[in-house]
Amino acid sequence: MSPVTELMNCEEYREIISADPAFDGAAGHLAACHECQEFRRDMQSLNLKIAKAMQINVPELKLPELPEIETENVVPLAVRKPVSKPAWFALAATVLLAAFIGVRMFGVSVHYDSLGEEVLAHLDHEPAALSVSSTPVTARRLERVVPADVAELDHSAGLITYARSCEINGKTVPHLVIQGEHGPVTILLMPEEAVAAAVALDGDNVHGVVLPVGAGSIAIIGARQEKLERIEKSVLKSVKWST
Amino acid sequence: MNTSRAEAARRRRFDRIVAVFHADMYRYAAWLCRDKAIAEDVVQEALLRAWKSLDALREEAAAKQWLLTIVRRENARYFERRRLETVDIDNLTASQEALLAEAPNEELEALRESIYELDDDYREPLVLQVLMGYSTTEIGELMGLKQGAVLTRLHRARLKLKEKVADDERS
């Protein structure tokens, strides 16, 4: 038992046991407190009743009509973790997109002071890229966006749900999106954009990094709560410049 | 592997996974939407989506959570599309009543109604924990919540049910 759970008072113990009746910590407290023993028994008894009440009839399995899948065009991808849908993220992106279109319509050219600034601004140009999805892009599309003469991908970075050629600093770069634990994670492969060291990116509700990779760089951006270290490692492992 | 063999292998994999987890998918959908017909629709849509994105599932060990995540998303989509009001517990339809498996039992019936009456935010983690056997960490991952938030919701859900049971016993 951890010392922390041993030091629980009655209120804390009851909160835990009512959240998880199988909790078996705080044995010291439990042995000394008859009220908590009774509360625990009540909760476990209630839980059995809840389990019984939740039993429902399950109808026979009827499969829907399953469309043909082009198995040779489907990219094998890593399993994704469940994600929450950050609706605010898409909304914010849409608003910023509208603002950007407004600026473009009035012919005002946009200048960015740094690569990081341009990368963050680019995210707002493509709200479609930020939708939560579990459908992978096809191998054909991926090959078009990431041609073999630009980079090789071994697909271990994660489920690629979006792939499009975009422009960063006047150069066409592959814009990919994988699904992280807290929503879409953007990956920009920039084989011709060299950076001396990793550049941290800090945008509205997003964070990320531009990592130096050979003669180029890779930008990885996700929701603020997304832990990017694991994704950075797998992306670096899965991408190899062809030139 | 040629295309037809790959297709056959893909289909066999899908059938195997669905055979194991179909009941869980249906139960989860039914407790999310509280309607038999809607649950069947949601499961059908979820199966279709699972079929299309089966290649995204690398590890069979993750299949249950993967499928339940799809069910959860399809349920949300269904209600988004139909813009349905949540089910009024006072107006249970025959379809909803037909969900229930146990023989009529007054105490159990009262408890089911109390579970139905719980807010979605409280009912869902309870279903995942009691019916699906998920840990609070796994529930947090599936619902996009921190573990502390899951514990709070489960604590409040059980206290509400405990109070309801006590009220029923008194009356």
Interface residues (C-beta under 8 A of the other chain):
Chain A: E15 I16 S18 A19 D20 P21 D42 M43 L46 N47 K49 I50 A51 K52 A53 M54 Q55 I56 N57 V58 P59 L61 K62 L63 P64 L66 P67 E68 I69 T71 E72 V74 V75 P76 L77 A78 V79 R80 K81 P82 V83 S84 K85 V132 S134 T135 P136 L159 E181 H182
Chain B: T3 A6 E7 R10 R11 F14 V18 A19 H22 A23 Y26 R27 A30 W31 K36 E40 Q44 E45 L47 L48 R49 W51 K52 S53 L54 D55 A56 L57 R58 E59 A62 Q65 W66 T69 I70 R72 R73 A76 A98 L99 L100 A101 E102 E107 L108 L111 R112 I115 L126 V127 Q129 V130 L131 T136 E141 L142 M143 G144 L145 V150 L151 T152 L154 H155 R158 L159 L161 K162 V165
